[in-house]
Amino acid sequence: MNNHLKPFHLAIPVDNLERCRLFYREILELAEGRSSDHWVDFDFFGHQLVIHLKETNSKENESSNPVDGKVVPIPHFGVVLDMKTFNDFSEKLIQKNVTIIIEPYIRFKGQVGEQATMFFKDPAGNALEFKAFADMKQLFAK
């Protein structure tokens, strides 16, 4: 694993800029960066996430894959956290009444790649997955 990861940039569509801005800033507690009438930058755990206003955010093409007996939404994005940060973050989301579509649990328990994971959606329907490994060396293990 590269110990010097570079920040990624991800731009996602949202159908209501202000509602989603509040979600990322107030619910997920991400620091807001630059913005315009049509987009907002956020510090997404050291990465650059940009929400872009797209008037129609069609959910017609939603799909999913089964993983570990759960229905995992496709596409999705998120961050791999350490276990303590994951637990603290998931507890905050629960306290803030975020609708979690796959509750925090341990996936692949006792196997290579054992990880904590959870899924939820932002107000525009973008699916997010946050996960954590007890042993970060297993991030890409087979």
KEKE-3310 file (N, C-alpha, C; in steps of 0.2 Angstrom, whole numbers, plus 5000, padded with zeros to 4 digits):
npx = (5004:5003:5010:5010:4997:4989:4977:4961:4950:4933:4918:4901:4883:4870:4853:4848:4856:4857:4851:4859:4871:4870:4868:4881:4889:4883:4878:4887:4898:4908:4921:4918:4924:4928:4915:4901:4886:4883:4890:4899:4913:4920:4930:4933:4938:4951:4951:4945:4929:4916:4901:4889:4877:4864:4850:4840:4841:4841:4835:4832:4841:4847:4856:4861:4872:4874:4882:4890:4878:4870:4861:4870:4872:4874:4881:4893:4902:4915:4925:4939:4941:4950:4947:4942:4938:4928:4918:4915:4910:4900:4891:4888:4881:4870:4864:4861:4850:4851:4846:4851:4856:4862:4866:4879:4891:4901:4909:4914:4918:4931:4938:4950:4952:4943:4931:4923:4908:4896:4882:4874:4863:4865:4855:4852:4852:4864:4874:4884:4898:4906:4920:4930:4946:4952:4965:4974:4983:4976:4968:4969:4971:4970)
npy = (4994:5011:5023:5036:5043:5052:5065:5063:5069:5071:5074:5076:5074:5084:5087:5098:5111:5118:5110:5099:5104:5108:5095:5089:5098:5101:5088:5078:5085:5091:5102:5116:5122:5132:5140:5142:5148:5136:5125:5117:5115:5103:5097:5081:5071:5074:5074:5080:5084:5088:5095:5096:5106:5099:5099:5089:5074:5059:5044:5033:5024:5017:5004:4988:4977:4961:4959:4950:4946:4957:4971:4980:4997:5003:5016:5020:5029:5033:5033:5025:5023:5023:5012:5017:5030:5027:5021:5032:5041:5034:5033:5046:5049:5041:5047:5059:5055:5050:5041:5026:5014:5002:4996:4999:4986:4971:4965:4951:4943:4936:4932:4935:4953:4957:4969:4984:4991:5003:5010:5024:5037:5053:5068:5070:5057:5051:5037:5033:5024:5020:5013:5003:4996:4984:4980:4989:4984:4975:4981:4979:4966:4949)
npz = (5000:4996:5006:5005:5000:4988:4988:4982:4969:4968:4959:4961:4956:4962:4966:4973:4978:4990:5000:5000:5002:5016:5021:5019:5026:5039:5044:5040:5044:5036:5031:5022:5007:4993:4983:4971:4963:4958:4962:4976:4986:4996:5011:5011:5021:5019:5006:4990:4988:4977:4976:4963:4955:4947:4938:4935:4943:4940:4946:4939:4934:4944:4952:4959:4968:4975:4991:5003:5007:5008:5000:4989:4984:4968:4958:4971:4984:4995:5010:5017:5034:5050:5063:5075:5072:5062:5070:5079:5069:5063:5074:5076:5065:5067:5078:5073:5066:5052:5038:5037:5025:5025:5039:5051:5052:5053:5040:5030:5041:5051:5039:5026:5023:5032:5038:5044:5039:5032:5024:5017:5010:5002:5002:4988:4983:4981:4984:4998:5005:5020:5027:5037:5042:5054:5052:5042:5032:5025:5016:5002:5001:4995)
capx = (5000:5006:5010:5009:4992:4987:4970:4957:4945:4927:4912:4895:4878:4865:4847:4846:4862:4857:4849:4865:4877:4868:4869:4888:4892:4881:4877:4894:4903:4914:4923:4917:4929:4926:4908:4898:4879:4881:4894:4902:4919:4921:4936:4931:4943:4957:4950:4941:4922:4912:4894:4887:4869:4861:4843:4837:4845:4837:4836:4830:4847:4850:4857:4865:4875:4874:4889:4889:4871:4867:4860:4875:4870:4880:4887:4894:4909:4916:4932:4941:4943:4952:4941:4939:4935:4922:4913:4913:4907:4893:4887:4886:4875:4864:4862:4858:4844:4853:4843:4856:4853:4865:4868:4886:4892:4908:4909:4919:4921:4936:4941:4954:4948:4937:4930:4917:4905:4889:4880:4868:4862:4864:4848:4851:4851:4870:4876:4890:4900:4911:4922:4936:4949:4956:4972:4974:4987:4972:4964:4970:4972:4966)
capy = (5000:5017:5027:5043:5043:5058:5067:5062:5074:5068:5078:5072:5078:5085:5090:5104:5113:5121:5105:5094:5108:5108:5088:5088:5103:5100:5081:5074:5089:5092:5109:5119:5126:5137:5138:5146:5146:5129:5120:5118:5111:5100:5093:5075:5067:5076:5073:5086:5082:5094:5094:5101:5106:5096:5100:5082:5069:5053:5038:5027:5019:5014:4997:4986:4970:4957:4958:4948:4945:4964:4974:4986:5001:5005:5017:5023:5031:5034:5034:5020:5026:5019:5009:5022:5036:5024:5020:5038:5044:5030:5035:5053:5048:5038:5052:5064:5052:5049:5035:5021:5009:4996:4997:4997:4979:4968:4961:4946:4942:4930:4931:4941:4958:4959:4976:4987:4995:5005:5013:5029:5041:5060:5070:5069:5050:5048:5032:5033:5019:5021:5007:5003:4989:4983:4979:4992:4981:4970:4985:4976:4958:4944)
capz = (5000:4996:5012:5003:4996:4986:4988:4975:4967:4965:4958:4960:4954:4967:4963:4977:4981:4997:5005:5000:5006:5023:5023:5019:5030:5045:5046:5039:5047:5032:5030:5016:5003:4988:4980:4967:4963:4955:4965:4982:4987:5003:5013:5012:5025:5016:4998:4987:4985:4974:4974:4957:4954:4941:4939:4936:4946:4938:4950:4935:4933:4951:4952:4965:4968:4982:4994:5010:5009:5008:4993:4989:4979:4963:4960:4978:4985:5002:5013:5022:5040:5055:5067:5080:5068:5059:5076:5081:5064:5063:5080:5075:5060:5070:5083:5068:5062:5045:5036:5035:5021:5027:5046:5052:5054:5051:5034:5029:5048:5051:5033:5023:5021:5037:5038:5046:5033:5032:5018:5017:5004:5003:5000:4981:4982:4980:4989:5001:5009:5024:5030:5042:5043:5060:5049:5036:5027:5022:5011:4995:5002:4992)
cpx = (5004:5005:5009:5003:4991:4979:4967:4952:4939:4921:4906:4889:4873:4859:4845:4852:4862:4856:4855:4871:4876:4870:4877:4891:4890:4880:4884:4899:4909:4915:4922:4922:4926:4919:4906:4890:4878:4885:4897:4908:4919:4927:4933:4936:4949:4957:4945:4935:4919:4905:4892:4880:4868:4854:4839:4842:4841:4839:4834:4835:4850:4851:4861:4868:4875:4881:4888:4882:4867:4866:4864:4873:4876:4877:4887:4901:4909:4924:4933:4944:4947:4946:4938:4935:4928:4917:4911:4908:4900:4888:4884:4880:4869:4860:4858:4852:4845:4850:4849:4853:4856:4869:4875:4887:4899:4906:4915:4922:4925:4939:4946:4950:4942:4937:4923:4915:4898:4888:4874:4868:4862:4857:4846:4851:4858:4872:4883:4891:4906:4913:4928:4939:4953:4964:4972:4978:4982:4967:4964:4971:4968:4964)
cpy = (5006:5021:5034:5044:5051:5059:5066:5068:5070:5073:5074:5077:5078:5089:5097:5106:5114:5115:5100:5098:5108:5100:5087:5092:5101:5093:5078:5078:5090:5100:5111:5123:5132:5135:5143:5145:5139:5123:5122:5113:5109:5097:5086:5070:5068:5075:5079:5083:5088:5092:5099:5100:5103:5095:5094:5077:5062:5047:5032:5022:5016:5006:4995:4979:4967:4957:4956:4948:4952:4966:4981:4991:5003:5011:5020:5025:5032:5034:5028:5024:5021:5017:5014:5028:5033:5023:5027:5041:5040:5032:5042:5053:5046:5043:5058:5061:5051:5042:5031:5015:5002:4998:4995:4990:4977:4964:4957:4944:4935:4928:4937:4947:4960:4966:4978:4991:4998:5009:5018:5033:5048:5062:5070:5062:5047:5043:5033:5027:5021:5015:5008:4996:4989:4983:4983:4989:4976:4974:4981:4969:4954:4938)
cpz = (5000:5002:5011:4998:4994:4986:4981:4975:4965:4965:4957:4959:4960:4964:4967:4980:4988:5002:5005:5003:5013:5025:5024:5025:5038:5048:5045:5042:5043:5031:5023:5013:4999:4985:4975:4967:4960:4958:4972:4984:4995:5005:5015:5015:5021:5008:4996:4984:4983:4973:4968:4956:4947:4942:4940:4938:4945:4942:4946:4934:4939:4950:4958:4964:4975:4984:5001:5012:5010:5001:4993:4983:4974:4959:4968:4979:4993:5004:5017:5028:5045:5059:5072:5077:5065:5064:5078:5076:5063:5068:5079:5070:5063:5075:5079:5064:5055:5044:5033:5031:5023:5034:5047:5055:5051:5045:5033:5036:5048:5044:5031:5021:5026:5038:5041:5040:5035:5026:5020:5011:5006:5001:4993:4979:4980:4986:4992:5005:5013:5027:5034:5042:5050:5058:5042:5030:5023:5017:5004:4995:4998:4996)
residu = (MET:ASN:ASN:HIS:LEU:LYS:PRO:PHE:HIS:LEU:ALA:ILE:PRO:VAL:ASP:ASN:LEU:GLU:ARG:CYS:ARG:LEU:PHE:TYR:ARG:GLU:ILE:LEU:GLU:LEU:ALA:GLU:GLY:ARG:SER:SER:ASP:HIS:TRP:VAL:ASP:PHE:ASP:PHE:PHE:GLY:HIS:GLN:LEU:VAL:ILE:HIS:LEU:LYS:GLU:THR:ASN:SER:LYS:GLU:ASN:GLU:SER:SER:ASN:PRO:VAL:ASP:GLY:LYS:VAL:VAL:PRO:ILE:PRO:HIS:PHE:GLY:VAL:VAL:LEU:ASP:MET:LYS:THR:PHE:ASN:ASP:PHE:SER:GLU:LYS:LEU:ILE:GLN:LYS:ASN:VAL:THR:ILE:ILE:ILE:GLU:PRO:TYR:ILE:ARG:PHE:LYS:GLY:GLN:VAL:GLY:GLU:GLN:ALA:THR:MET:PHE:PHE:LYS:ASP:PRO:ALA:GLY:ASN:ALA:LEU:GLU:PHE:LYS:ALA:PHE:ALA:ASP:MET:LYS:GLN:LEU:PHE:ALA:LYS)
# end
